[in-house]
Amino acid sequence: MADYSILSDISKYLAGLLREHMCPDLIPLPSQIEVSGPGDKNQDYILGIFLYRIEEETEAVLPRFQPAGRMSQQQMPKPYRIYFMFYINNASQANYKAADAQKIIGRTLQILSDNDHIMPNMLQPWLQSAEPSVILSQDKISLEAKFQIWQAVNQPYQLSLFYQAAPVLLSSETVRDIVRVSEARFSLDSIGERRQES
């Protein structure tokens, strides 16, 4: 199952996806699309990708352990739901006008809608078995909740996109040894038959 770097890998994948489809038409340089946060003082990027929330999927019921070789078991991966915000960097020196920002947001919507399945095996090629796709979907939260997120990073609210991605399966390093039954002995007596004592 996916290693701990899967969170970072998904963020990098989204950045690469937007760079591929948005540069140089709307954003001149790939480096101007960054995995960052609204409170970042860096003024060089235009479009930011902010991972702001991670939740364990408690609705999914999985067995606790799975086989890991002949003599051991590994704890099952835990599924998570992660939340992203896509926003225009107000500190950018590019001084984008509102119409330009809306074009970037609109193109971001289009790209994410067309690429809403993320394959973990593509992000981590060493995975030995196929894993379920991570589904990217728009997070339909209220305007008030959006304001609260912006307030949490001490920034004024601005037009932004909120998405969620799930399930993100995170592997465990917990492995336990198991003892296989190598020999079994049984003794059966016929009904009514008495054992003779010598």
Phi, psi and omega in degrees: 000164186300143180280174184300339181283001183300326179297311178295322180296320179294317178300315180295322178298314180297319177297315180297321179297313180292322177298318182298321187260353186242343182254138001263012186299309181256325179237122190302313189240142176303328181292351180270007169243115191229150166279109187204190178229153182301337180275358181293134181277355179298126183258006188272340183260159183250311181252125182251148176239115189241112173277111190243355184203141178225127181230138174284137179280097183280345182286333182284128179251114181237150173300152188287322182232155177228155180300142176220074186094184185283330189238020181209163176228146179245141178298139182296150177293154177259136179273138180233158171243127183242151189236133181239151169239133176249127189212161175269132181285111180295334183278359184297138178286350181293342177052055182290138176280167182302319180296321178295317180298319180294324177296318180294316179297317179297318178293323177299315176304314183296315182295315181293325177294323181280347183227057188267005175243124179245124182267116179304325180295335176285327180279326180231084188298343182282353180298133186277336181232154180291139179246157179297149179297145170273120184266127179261125180217153181292135180272112186273071179263160183288162177297324178299317179297323178295317177301319181296323179295316179295321178295327181296334179254016175057044179229147176290147181298143173212165180303128183203164180247142180237125183230157173233151180228129182196155353276140173256108184271120182252122184290163177246150175262003180282116179232137178233146178280148177235152180254121178276145176286118183259336182209139177224139179239136181233148176230122181242135175247141175289150181298131178084350183276134179257142176284138177271133178259132181276000000 
